[in-house]
Amino acid sequence: MEKKGSLGQVVKECFRVRPLAVYFVLAYLLSWLCWGVVFLTNRINASVAPIIAGLFTLLVGFGPFMAAILVVKVNGGSVKQWLRQIFVRKVKFHWYLVALVIPIAIINVCGELYALMGGDVVGGFDLNLLAILIPLFLFNTLLGGGQEELGWRGFALPKLQEKYNALSASIILGFLHALWHLPMFIIPGTYQANTSLLYYILNVIGFAVVCTWLYNNTGSIVPVMVFHGMNNTIPIFTLLPSFDPATMVIPEMPTLLTIAHLLTYLAVAIIISLSFGVKRLTRKAELPTLVYN
């Protein structure tokens, strides 16, 4: 009779045969456990509660990165080799500029579209908030969203593109990335808690197309992190009404504004897809690949 393998062997075989599926399970599990702590801590009346909640809120964003590390390590790969592949040094400067400018351009177009739809546009950029823009951008790039890209685009995207074209991979990853945020829809004070799930999913899919375009053209995760950081920073300074920098609570977006924002993002995604082709979202002959064993 054939002897059954141990649980450890079965788990290791899952990592080897289904690395991408295991990656997504781990990314959700690690981050959702942290969100669970945040959710419970917010209901505890103790002086240490805000500190614990803040710490685990930071840890949430490292779930996708840690999941990638685990998959690489269990499969006998080198984390250093993987990181060297995604942190490409020779990236033309204009790609960093593009990563910074696109979120600003999207917000400006969104504001114009919102006004055309009859929305009451808030008076543009508030110079009083300029002092916190740069530190908030750096925070969002390194700890407030940008670090997620080490896993999403640094690991999951190249793996998805081994099987799917770039646009399909972007849609799949955007959908799963959006659902990863589900716990935030029940945590007060978050952007997700004040918007609809359908809008958010479609918006993140549009966001994912831009991220794929940046990654496939540079082979580096850094411009994508910069784009993610700026994307999380600039809207609260230009569009969101009643934003209070003292509490950092994200206010609810008017319905017309969410529609304008979504239409703008999807338009950018469509323009990129038509201009660079859905197969690779780049004019380069080859896509970035991962070899870490």
Disulfide bonds with the S-S distance in Angstrom:
none
